[in-house]
Amino acid sequence: MFLIACPHCGPRAQSEFAYDRTLDAVVPLTAGPDAAMTALYTRANPRGWSDEVWHHRFGCRQWLVLRRHTVTHVIDTVRQWP
């Protein structure tokens, strides 16, 4: 378990948050069916830094973007999304 520094609530346990997806898997509303299928189901899983969308479900209920290292789980930045 690790701490996530929520911009509204301060440092909180990971268990208060729900992981949603990587930021590159967010499908724009203008995307066609083929583009949506590719973005949702054909994703890379690289090691290293990744921008991820998380939901603070047991706190302020805001959507956040975390820049997190997928191997060490070190969190570089946290910002509100969108």
C-alpha positions in Angstrom: 0.0 0.0 0.0 1.2 3.5 -0.7 0.1 7.1 0.1 -1.5 9.3 -2.5 -1.3 13.1 -1.9 -4.8 14.2 -2.8 -4.7 18.0 -3.7 -8.0 18.5 -1.8 -7.6 16.1 1.2 -3.9 15.7 1.7 -2.0 12.4 1.9 -4.4 9.4 2.0 -4.0 5.6 1.8 -4.3 3.9 -1.5 -7.3 2.0 -0.3 -9.4 5.2 -0.4 -8.8 5.4 -4.2 -10.0 3.4 -7.2 -7.7 2.9 -10.2 -9.5 3.5 -13.4 -7.1 3.4 -16.4 -4.0 4.9 -18.0 -4.5 8.4 -19.4 -3.8 7.2 -22.9 -6.8 4.8 -22.8 -9.3 7.7 -22.3 -11.4 7.7 -25.4 -12.6 11.1 -26.8 -16.3 11.4 -27.4 -15.6 12.1 -31.1 -13.8 8.8 -31.6 -15.4 6.3 -33.9 -16.0 2.6 -32.9 -12.7 1.3 -34.3 -10.7 4.0 -32.5 -12.6 3.4 -29.3 -12.0 -0.4 -29.5 -8.3 0.2 -30.2 -7.9 2.6 -27.3 -9.8 0.5 -24.8 -8.5 -3.0 -25.6 -5.1 -2.7 -27.4 -2.8 -1.0 -24.8 0.9 -1.3 -24.1 1.9 -2.2 -20.6 5.4 -0.6 -20.4 7.6 -0.5 -17.3 8.4 3.0 -16.1 6.5 6.2 -15.7 2.8 6.1 -16.5 0.0 8.7 -16.2 -3.0 7.0 -14.6 -6.5 8.1 -13.8 -7.7 7.4 -10.2 -10.9 8.2 -8.4 -10.9 9.3 -4.7 -14.0 7.3 -3.9 -13.9 7.5 -0.1 -12.8 11.2 0.2 -13.5 14.2 -2.0 -14.7 12.0 -4.9 -12.6 13.9 -7.4 -10.9 12.3 -10.4 -7.1 12.6 -10.3 -4.2 12.0 -12.6 -1.1 10.4 -11.0 2.3 10.1 -12.6 3.4 6.8 -11.1 6.3 4.5 -11.8 4.9 1.1 -12.5 7.8 -0.9 -11.0 8.6 1.1 -7.8 5.2 2.7 -7.3 6.8 6.0 -6.6 4.3 8.9 -7.3 5.9 11.9 -9.0 2.9 14.2 -9.4 -0.9 14.3 -8.6 -3.3 16.7 -10.3 -7.0 17.0 -10.7 -8.5 15.6 -13.9 -9.6 17.1 -16.3 
